[in-house]
Amino acid sequence: MLRVMIVDDHPIVREGLRGMLVAEPDIEVAGEAGSGDEAVATAPRLAPDVILMDLRMPDGDGVSAIRRLGDAHRIVVLTTYEDDADILRAVEAGAAGYLLKNVSRHELAEAVRSAAAGRTVLTPSVAARLTETRKAPAPAVLSARERQVLELVAEGLTNVQIAQRLFIGEPTVKTHLLRLFGKLGVSNRTTAVITAMELGLLGPARPGRP
């Protein structure tokens, strides 16, 4: 079962999302939070596979919570806002995805599964806006090994899994990641994948995910 945590300051929204998710045979709602601060305090204990995070909340917003939770959790923003600045802030903070609240139950469930598998999940309209609003990154030339590592990151593999796949040490994987982050001008895995797609360094994404 995939464990999901719902973070939203509106109880009726949390109830609706819970109803959508529990109808899926492979998903369970591990818990809820009404603010970013509460999510940061509660997530370590709940250990969810995926956190659905509202963006704008009165007591600790979603972007701040994403930064504070770090890479320990797969966090997908679920919001009504499609503002360019909000999208950029969320992705650069390390969000694994950005969805709008008008998604269907099927789309939401698939997004949870994709995020849990390590893939980046973006509503198509958000992916288009992100590409349009981001400044074109400087041309980057990746080594063959760096490209291999990046392709495996895009597949959702962890550093340990990448090391096993390429028969190299985990510290070496981290070194390759740091170098390609520098070349792409990014600071996290999600943004690296998106930027590489913009540059044509990775194949085209399927609708809603790279």
N, C-alpha and C positions, 0 to 999 in steps of 0.2 A: 504494500500500500504506500502511495505517495502522501507524505504529510505536508499539509498546507497551513500556513498561518495567514489570517486576514487582518490587515491593518487599515482601518477607516474610522473617522470620527463620527460617522452617522450609523447608529445601530440598525436602522432599517436597511441600509446598504449591506452591512455585514450579514444580516439575516438573509437577504436575497442571494448574496454570493455563496453563503453556506448551503442554501437550498440547491443552487446550481451544481455545486461541487459534490455534495454527498450523493447525488443521483448517479455519479460515476462509480463503477465497481472497483476501480483501482485507486481512488482518491479519498482521503479522509481529512477533515478539518481538525488540525491539532490544537488550535486555539485562536484567540482573537486579541486585538489591541485597539484602543481608541485614539492613540497618538503615536508619534514617532518615538517619544521618550519611553512610553510604555512598551513599545515594540523592542527597543534596545534592551530594556530590563528583562523582558519576558522570553525573547527568542532563544537565548542560550539554554534555558531550561526546557523549552518545548522541542528544540532541535528539529525544526521543520525542514523538509527538502526544498520547499519553495515558499517565499513570502510574497504575498500580493500587497503592494504598498500604495496607499493613496498619496497624492503629491502634496496637497495643501491641507494642513491640519492646524488647529489653534495651538496645541501644546507639543511642539517639536515636529517640524515638517518632514516630508518624506525624504528629500535630498539629504538633509542632515543625518537622518537615521541610516540611510544607505552608507554614507561615509563612515559612520560610527560602527556599523555592523561589519564593514569591510568584506573581505573575500570569504568569510566563514559561512555565508548564506547566499543562496541564489535568490535574488530579489527582482521581481517584475513590477514595474510601476503600473497601476491600474487607476486611471483618472479620467475626468471629463475634459481636461485641459490639453490643447494641442498647440500651445504657444511654443515658438521656436526656442526661446530662452529656457523654458522649462524642460524641453526635450534634451537640449544640450547639457544642462546642468545635471539631469538625471543620469544620462549615459556616461558623462565624464566622472560622475561620482562612483560609477561602477555597477549601475543597474544592468541586470542580465536581459532586460526587455522593457518595452513601453507599449502598453495597450490602452485603448479607450474603453470606457464603460459601456459602449454600445455593442460590444462583442457578444456573439451568441454563446449559448452554453457549450456547444461543441467546440467553438473557437477557443473559449476559455480553458476547457479541459485539455485541448491539444497544446495550448501554450504552456500549461503547467507541466505536461509531460515533456515537452521540448526543453523547457528551462531546467527541469530536473536532470535531463540527459546531458546538460552542459551547453546547449545551443542558445544563441541569442534570438529573442522573440520580439518582433516589431510589427505593429499594425502597418499594413502597406502604405497608408497615407503618411504615417509618421516616418517610415523609412525614406519616403520620397522627400519629405520636408527636411529631414536630417541631412540628406545628400545635398539639397539645394542651399541650405543655410550654412553648412560648414565651409570654411575657407578651403580652397583646394590645397591639399598638402603638397609640400615640396617633393619632387621626384625622389623616389627611394630605390636603391638597388640592394636587394637582399641576396645573401649567399644561398647556395643550394640547400644547405642545412637549415638556415633560418627560414627559408620557404617551407621546408618539410615540417619544421616545428609549428609554424603558423597554420599550415593546413590541418595539422592534428589538433591545434587549439580550436579551430573552426568546427572540427568534428565533435568537440566537447570533451576531449581527453584531458585528464589532470596531468600535472608535471610528472608524477610517478609513472602514469601510463605511457606518456610520451617517451620517457627514458627507457621503459621496457620495450616499446615498439621499435625504437631506433638503436637499441643496444648501447646506450650511453648513460652516464651518471645523471642523477637529478640535478646536482649543482651545475652541470654543463647545460642542461635544459634551461635553467634559470639564467645562465649567462647569455644564451642565445636570445631568450625573451627580452632581457634588458637591452641588448644590442638592437633588436628589431624595434623595440619600443622607441629607442632613441632615433632610429632612422625614420620611423613613421611619425614622430612627434606626438606620441600618445603616452598614457600612464597606466593603462590597464588592458586586459585581454579583450574585453568587449569592443572597446574603441579601436584596438588594433585590427580586429577582424573587419569592422565596418570601414575603416580607412583603407585597408588593403583591398577591399572590394571596390572602393571608389577609384583606386589606382589601377585596377585590373590585375592585381597580384593574386587574387583568388577568383574562382569561378562565380557565376551569377547566383544569387540567392533564390531559393524557392520562396513563393509568396509567404511573407510573414516571418521568415527566418533565414539567416545566412548559412 
